[in-house]
Amino acid sequence: MQQSLVRNPAMALLGQVLGLVSVAFGVTAVAGFFAKDLPYGIALIIMLCSLPMVIAISFVRRNEALSLICYYGMAACFGAGLGPVINQYAKTGRSDIVIQAAGLTALGMAVIGIIAWTSSFDFRRLQGLGVLALGGLVIVGLIGLFVHFLSPTIYAWATLAVFAIIIPADFARIRAGGDGQSAIQMATAIYLDALNVFLAILRILSKKD
């Protein structure tokens, strides 16, 4: 009886990670609201500022305060970058698409997370494949900036396929205790997973090539 009352460390880590992710998306939403009227060029520059913050989180992982500053700074930069885009949907009367994309993202993340958490299969085995697939996706995306050879909708579906591999691996790492990573690092991974899935679903629902 006493053992059943002992808190499961993995569940505690999961709760901490999900709490951090929830707050980060709140920061993203607030930043997006205040940046909704920014020119697209400036919004893009601010979004790019999130990349060094993502990298910095790993380097300052032992300093929780500094890690949190980088983490929430990253979330704010992404929000500022996406604000004008989301605002454009609202202006054209398509805010329902944004809501649908957010709902489907939350549902998909929950389903995959539950599968990864309850399955006897260790999805961390797919981590190498996920990293390789993500690298290929990034390369294709960079090439697509200069040569239009792939429909954005097809690329969005490919993004969902890649993150269908990455997401369960990330949840499996949380179940395993983080594999040496901090809760903030784990939250960063889940946040970026959800953000990429949201953008991919948004593209698919928009049906704009």
C-alpha positions in Angstrom: 0.0 0.0 0.0 2.8 2.4 0.9 4.6 1.5 -2.3 1.5 2.5 -4.4 1.7 5.9 -2.8 5.3 6.5 -3.8 5.5 8.9 -6.7 6.7 7.4 -10.0 9.8 9.4 -11.0 8.9 8.9 -14.7 5.4 10.2 -14.2 6.8 13.1 -12.2 9.1 14.0 -15.0 6.3 13.7 -17.5 4.1 16.1 -15.5 7.0 18.5 -15.2 7.6 18.4 -19.0 4.0 18.8 -20.0 3.7 21.7 -17.5 6.6 23.4 -19.1 5.3 22.8 -22.6 1.9 24.2 -21.7 3.4 27.4 -20.3 5.7 27.7 -23.4 2.7 27.6 -25.7 1.0 30.2 -23.6 4.1 32.4 -24.0 4.0 31.7 -27.8 0.3 32.7 -28.0 0.8 35.9 -26.0 3.9 36.8 -28.1 2.0 36.1 -31.3 -0.8 38.3 -30.2 1.4 41.3 -29.6 3.4 40.7 -32.8 0.5 40.1 -35.1 0.9 43.3 -37.0 4.7 43.0 -37.6 6.0 42.9 -41.1 6.7 39.3 -42.3 10.4 40.1 -42.7 10.9 41.3 -39.2 8.7 38.4 -37.9 11.0 35.9 -39.7 14.1 37.5 -38.3 12.7 37.2 -34.8 11.7 33.6 -35.3 15.3 32.8 -36.5 16.5 34.1 -33.1 14.9 31.1 -31.5 17.5 28.8 -33.1 20.5 29.9 -31.0 18.3 29.7 -27.9 17.4 26.1 -28.7 21.1 25.3 -29.0 21.9 27.2 -25.8 19.5 25.2 -23.7 21.8 22.1 -24.0 24.9 24.1 -23.1 23.4 25.7 -20.0 21.4 22.7 -18.9 23.0 22.7 -15.4 21.8 26.3 -14.8 18.1 25.9 -14.5 17.3 29.7 -14.4 19.3 30.4 -17.5 17.8 27.3 -19.2 14.3 28.6 -18.5 15.2 32.1 -19.9 16.4 30.5 -23.1 13.4 28.1 -23.2 10.8 30.8 -22.8 12.7 33.2 -25.0 12.6 30.5 -27.7 8.8 30.2 -27.3 8.4 34.0 -27.5 10.5 34.2 -30.7 8.4 31.5 -32.3 5.2 33.3 -31.2 6.4 36.6 -32.7 7.4 34.8 -35.9 4.0 33.1 -36.3 1.9 36.0 -35.1 1.5 37.7 -38.5 0.8 34.4 -40.2 -2.0 33.4 -37.7 -3.3 37.0 -37.9 -3.6 36.6 -41.7 -5.9 33.6 -41.2 -8.0 35.6 -38.8 -8.3 38.5 -41.3 -9.4 36.3 -44.1 -12.0 34.5 -42.0 -10.1 31.3 -41.7 -9.4 31.3 -37.9 -11.4 28.0 -37.7 -8.5 26.3 -39.6 -6.1 27.4 -36.9 -8.3 26.1 -34.2 -8.8 22.8 -36.0 -5.0 22.5 -36.5 -4.4 23.2 -32.8 -7.0 20.6 -31.8 -5.7 17.9 -34.1 -2.2 18.6 -33.0 -3.1 18.2 -29.3 -5.1 15.0 -30.1 -2.3 13.5 -32.2 0.3 14.3 -29.6 -1.8 12.8 -26.8 -2.5 9.6 -28.8 1.1 9.0 -29.8 2.3 9.9 -26.3 -0.1 7.3 -24.7 1.0 4.7 -27.2 4.7 5.3 -26.5 4.1 5.4 -22.7 2.1 2.2 -22.5 3.7 0.1 -25.2 6.2 -2.6 -24.4 8.3 -1.6 -27.4 11.1 0.8 -26.7 10.5 3.6 -29.2 14.0 5.0 -28.5 15.2 2.4 -31.0 13.7 4.5 -33.7 15.5 7.7 -32.6 18.4 7.2 -35.1 15.9 6.7 -37.9 14.0 9.8 -36.8 17.1 11.9 -36.8 18.1 10.6 -40.3 14.6 11.3 -41.6 14.5 14.8 -40.1 17.9 15.6 -41.7 16.5 14.5 -45.1 13.4 16.6 -44.5 15.6 19.7 -43.7 17.7 19.2 -46.8 14.6 18.8 -49.0 13.2 22.0 -47.4 16.4 23.9 -48.1 16.5 22.8 -51.7 12.9 23.7 -52.0 13.8 27.4 -51.2 15.6 27.6 -54.5 14.0 24.9 -56.7 10.2 24.3 -56.6 10.0 20.6 -57.1 7.8 19.5 -54.3 4.2 20.6 -53.3 4.1 22.2 -49.9 1.2 19.9 -49.1 3.2 16.8 -49.8 6.1 18.3 -47.8 3.6 18.8 -44.9 2.5 15.2 -45.1 6.2 14.1 -45.1 6.7 16.3 -42.0 3.9 14.4 -40.2 5.4 11.1 -41.2 8.8 12.0 -39.9 7.4 13.3 -36.6 5.3 10.2 -36.2 8.7 8.6 -35.6 10.3 11.3 -33.5 7.5 12.0 -31.1 7.1 8.5 -29.6 10.9 8.3 -29.3 10.8 11.6 -27.3 8.1 10.3 -25.0 9.9 7.0 -24.6 13.0 9.0 -23.4 10.8 10.7 -20.8 9.5 7.3 -19.6 13.1 6.2 -19.3 13.9 9.1 -17.1 15.2 11.5 -19.7 18.3 9.6 -20.8 20.5 12.2 -18.9 18.6 15.2 -20.3 17.0 17.8 -18.1 13.2 18.4 -18.0 13.7 21.6 -19.9 15.6 19.8 -22.7 12.8 17.2 -22.8 10.2 20.0 -22.9 12.0 21.7 -25.7 11.9 18.5 -27.8 8.1 18.0 -27.2 7.4 21.7 -27.8 9.2 21.6 -31.2 7.5 18.3 -32.1 4.1 19.8 -31.4 4.9 23.1 -33.2 6.1 21.3 -36.4 3.0 19.0 -36.3 0.8 22.1 -35.9 2.4 23.9 -38.9 2.2 20.8 -41.1 -1.5 20.3 -40.3 -2.2 24.0 -40.8 -0.6 23.7 -44.3 -2.7 20.6 -45.1 -5.9 22.2 -44.0 -5.2 25.4 -45.8 -4.7 23.5 -49.1 -2.6 26.4 -50.5 0.3 25.2 -52.8 
